[in-house]
Amino acid sequence: MNRRKLQVFVSSTYLDLQQERQAAVEAILKAGHFPAGMELFAAGNESQLETIRRWIDESDVFMLILGSRYGSLEPKTAISYVELEYDYALSREKPIFAVVISEEAIDRKVRARGREAIEQEHPQALNLFRRKVLSRMCSFFSDAKDIKLAVHETIADFLVRHTICGWVRGEDLANINSLLDELARVNKRNEELLAESKRLHVQLERASRSDKKYWSDQELESTAGMLQPVVLEVQSDNEERVETRSLLEVVDVYRDMLVTGVSNHVGMSDWEKLLFFNVCPKLAVYELASLEKVAGAAWQRYALTAKGRALIAYFDRERRKEQPLFTPETLPLGDL
């Protein structure tokens, strides 16, 4: 990241600030970055204004040198090109820093060049623009040394505080090959998980369409054993406790884990242990889950049967009726 080079767009009036612009350009180059400016473009051409905006878009940082002149006006808006550049950089949320001429420097310019050193035609517009700039963080300059110092300090600060892409040498891109490989691997895994999610969704949809084959309200009510409390040994925070829950309640609460399957792999969580060794065997009794061998692995997995998936589809159908799944009459148990 330290090898990043920034493109800095330098905005200012031109004739009255040539030395100051040169100082800024030299400081930017000495700091190892790229200056960009509009010295080669004539003001007053709308196509050139679009070119200026494109250069600002492509730059990483916007620098304004505000002197004692307002500059030439853009015909349609009667706003100076410098102020238009500044406003556009603000609208694009570019990192901006400004150096503003001090009163001492203005006095020196007036003594050396007379009243032509200050704005004669649009002093009110310059004052308003100056207030706008001073309302944000900025620095004052009296001579070229102040501008160079501001460039060095501000760019170094921007590299730390802002997420700026910048430019890097092509040879440095080789250092991210391993990162790109890892990103490709993660993307492939995400695609696999997405495909698996779609497959499971299709299964549930099919089960939803055929759940009447296995379940109805009468069928559920007649399965008395599944409504009776079962003992669950819960282990959390290195403590064991015993709770009683309806088997139906367990299926509904842990549906996501049961849909994807629960295996006895190495490093099982406490919840996986609870489901695999305590809950799933009970589900198997009611033909809601079955134990299967995982291909290419040393562990086994409980997966829901078609009847188990149909039960979850039944739950979903009941939810769409905006009715509670369990009532105190059918499930006289406490909250989870």
Secondary structure, DSSP 8 states (H G I E B T S, - for coil): -TT-B-EEEEE--SGGGHHHHHHHHHHHHHTT-EEE--TTS-TT-HHHHHHHHHHHHH-SEEEEEE-S----EETTTTEEHHHHHHHHHHHTT--EEEEEE-HHHHHHHHHHHGGGGS-SS-HHHHHHHHHHHHTSSEEEESSHHHHHHHHHHHHHHHHHHS----B--GGGGGGGHHHHHHHHHHHHHHHHHHHHHHHHHHHHHHHHHTGGGT--HHHHHH-HHHHSEEEEEEEETTEEEEEEEEHHHHHHHTHHHHHH-EE--TT--HHHHHIIIIIHHHHHHTTSEEEEE-TTSSSEEEEE-HHHHHHHHHHHHHHHTT--S--TTT------
